[in-house]
Every structure is written in C-alpha cells, then in structure tokens.
Amino acid sequence: KLPKEAVVHKINKKAILPTPKLVYGTATLKGKILDYQKEMIKQVKMHIESPALNIHNEQNIIKIKEDGTFLAEVKVASVTSVALEFPFGWIECLIAPNEETSLIINTKELCRRQAHLQRKDIPYGEPVYFNGYLASLQQELASVDIDIVLKSVYYMDMYNDIVGKSADEYKAYVLERLPSVRKEIAQSPYSNACKELLNILVDLDATGKIAMTERELKSAHIAVNKLNREQTDDYFYNTRIDTPKGYYDILKEFSSINTLKALYGKYYASTIYLINFLPNSLDVLKETLRTGQGPLFDNIKFNKLYQSIKDFTPLTAEQNVELKTFSSPVYAEMLTQVNKEIIKKIELNKRKTGFTVNETGQVSNEDLFPSIISKFRGHTLLVDFWATWCGPCRTANKAITPMKEELKDKDIIYLYITGETSPKGTWENMITDIHGEHFRVTNEQWSFLMSNFNIRGVPTYFVVDPEGNITFKQTGFPGVDTMKKELMKALNK
C-alpha cells in the first residue's frame, strides 16, 4: 500500500522549461525508502554533478534512519543534477537552492524491473515518486524511454568502431544518430519543457564527444592495438590528429550549452570538463559560439579558480579582481567563501601532527625503493602510490582511516609515495590528514618506479613484510577487508 504522498502528477504538455535562478543557497533533498528494513543499507552515496562544486563527481554520504527516511542539505548556486547510488539502482533527480526535492523510493518496483522472471508482471506502482521542486518535470524525466546518448557508453565498442578513422570520419560517426534522436524527441508525448531539456542533453553529449576527438582517436589506437606503456607514451605525445579548418564549427548547432537552462543537464559538469580537451578551447568556443560571455564561460572560469583554491592555493590579488568579471555575483560569493575556508584550513594544518615528510636522498633509481623501505625494515608496510589529484586515492585514504585506528597496536607502518604531478603546496596540506610516512619523488624517479614495478595507475598498493618482500600488490583500492587481511598475513609470517 503506497503512502498518500506517492502521487503521479498531471503533466502540462504546454509547460516550458523555466530559466533557473542563480542564487547561492541550501538545497534540501529528503526521501523515504518504502519497505525499508533494519538489515538494509545504512547510508547512500549522493553523486553531485555540478560545475559549481567540482568538475569531477563530488560525493556526499547520506545516513538512512531506521524508518527508511533520509535528509541531505547541499549548498549550490543553481539547479543541480544529483544521483543516489542504491544497490537496487541509481535514482537521479534535480535539486536547487532554497528548494526542497522529495522522493518516495519504491524498492519493490525497482527490484521487480531488474528481476528477469518478473519483468512482465504487474507493476507495483512507479519506481520513484517526486514531490516539491519541479515534481512533474522530474517525474517525466524518470519515465523517458528515448536513448539520447549518441554513441555507446562502452568504450571498447566505440574504440573498435573508430580506430583508424580520420577526424571527419569520427565526427560523422558521433553525429550519425543526431537527426533521428531529434525527430524522436519532437514526436514524443512528453511536455515542451521535457523535450527542451532532452535536446539540451543531446547538445551536451555531442559537444563533449566532439571536444574529445583527438583524445578518443588516440585512445582507440592504443586500446585496440594493446600498446605497452612505452609505446603508449610515444604514440600519445608524438602523434598528431589533423582536424581540418572549420572542424569545430558544428558546435554552433549546440549553442544551448551556453544558456542557464543547460544547468539542468546531468552531463553539464562532465561537458565542461571534456571541453578542456579542445585545442585552444576558449578561442574555439568564442569563435563558434560568437561570444566570450555567458553561463558556459562563467563556469569554465569558475572551475579554474575553484580548482586552484581547492589545491590549497588561495586567491591572488589579481584573481580577486577577476571575481568582478563574472556575469553574476553568485560565483564571486562562492569563491570568496571557499577561499576563506581554505585559508583557515592551511593555518590549522600547520598545527597538525601524525605525519612525517621524508627525503629520498641521493640514490640511483635502482636503489630508490629499497632505500625508501630500508628505514622501516622489520616492520610490516602498507605502501600507497597515490596523487593529490586522484579522486579514488583520496576516497581510499578516508576509507582506510578507521582501519588504521583499529590496527594501531599492530606493528604496521603506512608509507605514501607520490610524484611531482602532485603540486608541492597541495601535497603538503593534504598529507596533514593522512597519517604515515610521506615521500614526494621526482618525475624521473616516479617514471622509473612505475616502469620497474609495472604500475598501471594510482592508487596502487604494496604490502611489504618485515623482511622487505612484497607480499601483495594491486592497482585500485581492494577494499578495507582485503587490505586488513593482507596486512595481517604479512604481519604473522
């Protein structure tokens, strides 16, 4: 039996998509999970796709109460797309400053739709019911059955299709379905507001894929031909993909990306990130969109300043002047607030303990790793190759913290190694919250370690026993349970 709030809203087919407001305020997301039981998950990840928070996917953890209800409050500058990561599926919705979005999550129906033997059974209602902010539009978006992604999200499928193609052939491949997708949207039964947003999502998807032309064609060659690390570096940095004059003129057809309404798009933050791969991106955008102003340009500029601050580099006097060039004071307000917080954190970091900065000394590349671990011989080591810019590295560091406390009486030393791609100032401030022994090696030393140990990416973990033998190695965080198990094995040898 569904609660009375679980209603399907009447759709106004003539409704237009409202222009979102730019206001720095708190967005409220509340929800209830139907049929919730105490044995179910106690928390859920909320992925925030907002260029006004981060160009990458920022995550918040929301606690779920015993009655299945949850509440999250997020500071945002405008409408923002978020996704809740449940075991039974991802729930997408929109939040906005000074607005409340309410969800009723029908677990029974969500699970039925995923069960092979029950897909044709009578539904238990809608998977999700929306109330509050733009409830009827959100309800429509949740029911859309048009595939608006222009090409496969499975990279190897796309790589096999595009390998060896020219830039023009790649563009034709990406945009092949564009006319039919536009037609399907136009002929769909959805409201005008929903159709407008779907076309904006198509524009964002197309822009991102065109911006990635050179990178995707190179990545396809590397992946399909299974190049090794040395061959990959040589090909990637020494091969040029020719894009003919006027190649990016097609972007003028996707001009909605430079409107406030584009902020509704769940691909918006990702598109801004992908635009960075455009050669001379700002010049290309100014030429194709015939302007250097608008929400898109504001957000590109915002992200550059925001990332600099988050890397523990407070605003300079010149950058403070630049804040006045935004078309809305909201961006300046957010950056000023974040800047104050980072200055305060830098000062607090100066008083923190529990971490040690180590020097590698004058050693050959071959002796580098033995030299680093020799200081700690006789102890069990967890060696973490990481980088300050690596999101999974930072997430893993937080996940390991409770394990460190649990094993604090064990003879285990946590050793962290990074390279010069981690800016020194950023590194110095991040490690204050990562207790352990820290090394920052040169680019040459880092390349040698990557090659010598066949390390394919970060984070990569080694467990080293008291005799100096590497007993466990894995790229990617294996999880706390596996990490603890491998450490105890090495400890008890």
C-alpha positions, 0 to 999 in steps of 0.5 A: 500500500503506497503512502498518500504522498506517492502521487503521479502528477498531471503533466502540462504538455504546454509547460516550458522549461523555466530559466533557473535562478542563480542564487547561492543557497541550501538545497534540501533533498529528503526521501523515504525508502518504502519497505525499508528494513533494519538489515538494509543499507545504512547510508547512500552515496549522493553523486553531485554533478555540478560545475559549481562544486567540482568538475569531477563527481563530488560525493556526499554520504547520506545516513538512512534512519531506521524508518527508511527516511533520509535528509541531505542539505547541499549548498549550490548556486543553481539547479543541480543534477544529483544521483543516489547510488542504491544497490537496487539502482541509481535514482537521479533527480534535480535539486536547487537552492532554497528548494526542497526535492522529495522522493518516495523510493519504491524498492519493490518496483525497482527490484521487480524491473531488474528481476528477469522472471518478473519483468512482465508482471504487474507493476507495483506502482512507479519506481520513484515518486517526486514531490516539491521542486519541479515534481512533474518535470522530474517525474517525466524525466524518470519515465523517458524511454528515448536513448539520447546518448549518441554513441555507446557508453562502452568504450571498447565498442566505440574504440573498435568502431573508430580506430583508424578513422580520420577526424571527419570520419569520427565526427560523422560517426558521433553525429550519425544518430543526431537527426533521428534522436531529434525527430524522436524527441519532437514526436514524443508525448512528453511536455515542451519543457521535457523535450527542451531539456532532452535536446539540451542533453543531446547538445551536451553529449555531442559537444563533449564527444566532439571536444574529445576527438583527438583524445578518443582517436588516440585512445582507440589506437592504443586500446585496440592495438594493446600498446605497452606503456612505452609505446603508449607514451610515444604514440600519445605525445608524438602523434598528431590528429589533423582536424581540418579548418572549420572542424569545430564549427558544428558546435554552433548547432549546440549553442544551448550549452551556453544558456542557464537552462543547460544547468539542468543537464546531468552531463553539464559538469562532465561537458565542461570538463571534456571541453578542456580537451579542445585545442585552444578551447576558449578561442574555439568556443568564442569563435563558434559560439560568437561570444566570450560571455555567458553561463558556459564561460562563467563556469569554465572560469569558475572551475579554474579558480575553484580548482586552484583554491581547492589545491590549497592555493588561495586567491591572488590579488589579481584573481580577486579582481577577476571575481568582478568579471563574472556575469553574476555575483553568485560565483564571486560569493562562492569563491570568496567563501571557499577561499576563506575556508581554505585559508583557515584550513592551511593555518590549522594544518600547520598545527597538525601532527601524525605525519612525517615528510621524508627525503629520498636522498641521493640514490640511483633509481635502482636503489630508490625503493629499497632505500625508501623501505630500508628505514622501516625494515622489520616492520610490516608496510602498507605502501600507497602510490597515490596523487593529490589529484586522484579522486579514488586515492583520496576516497581510499585514504578516508576509507582506510582511516578507521582501519588504521585506528583499529590496527594501531597496536599492530606493528604496521607502518603506512608509507605514501609515495607520490610524484611531482604531478602532485603540486608541492603546496597541495601535497603538503596540506593534504598529507596533514590528514593522512597519517604515515610516512610521506615521500614526494619523488621526482618525475624521473624517479616516479617514471622509473618506479612505475616502469620497474614495478609495472604500475598501471595507475594510482592508487596502487598498493604494496604490502611489504613484510618485515623482511622487505618482500612484497607480499601483495600488490594491486592497482585500485583500492581492494577494499578495507577487508582485503587490505586488513587481511593482507596486512595481517598475513604479512604481519604473522609470517 
